[in-house]
């Protein structure tokens, strides 16, 4: 619900203003000279209607502008000599909403009609002089209402522009800081880790050529160096990703499966359902789920086969990745950062993720991502 400047819901504030203006108009009408029994009730009804119509000025400013104008003409024709306060508030609201040209045209028409109504209602020179005085007063109030609405409209535009500028500045600074961190990591860590990786691999290679038994510690260092290199490369890619490159999505999943097959894993891809366009965030998350799942299978599962299944449903996209690895219900692997990252992505989209060993052996990752269809 929209909030007003003081934390009051906008609808409540508009309703209070409408009741206040209606009470003011009725009070002014009751305190003035009564026009007579015939138009009396109609005039009071128009006074109240003109004020109460302001409750909808945010939702339908032009409709309220026309309604309050007709009410003002009606109760003045009925003999109620009351300033069109409700119309002035409607002018303010319409100009604030950006309808300046229509408001000017409607107000000029309103002034002409009210002037003619005053001339008809007040006969004689005195009545004509009174009509002229009222006409000048109405023009002054209309100009004031128009100016107030335009001033607030421009102030709100400046505030919105300033907010957008602050967001863009913050985003630019975050991008610069992210790239700075990526450069620092690359300069400080990549070189050192590469040296460790190369030296350990050379040591293992030399030991094997000599026919010596390779120490377990040296093999662990070699594997840790490879793993650290892969993780650091992935981290640097994530830090350098500034959303300017085309995002990976569903169209890139077949290539992931092909890469897994070239790496020695028998990987298959199955697509079911009628393919439709999905939001970029959903496609990107689906890609990351398949990528992370196949990477984990290749590194840790000890599997020979993997299957990727994508199902297009009416209101969701389902992804399932299975393998025949060594995971069992009694030996649940400890979740790593990759699985946690998957869960965070799926949860952010309002979806569900299930990742666990299967009863037959192996591991399964199932995700369901909601998809909002265009109506």
PyMOL commands that set and color helices and strands:
alter all, ss='L'
color gray80, all
select helices_A, chain A and resi 10-31+37-56+61-77+85-96+100-121+124-209+216-240+250-262+280-301+337-348
alter helices_A, ss='H'
color red, helices_A
select strands_A, chain A and resi 266-272+305-312+316-323+352-357+363-370
alter strands_A, ss='S'
color yellow, strands_A
deselect
rebuild
show_as cartoon
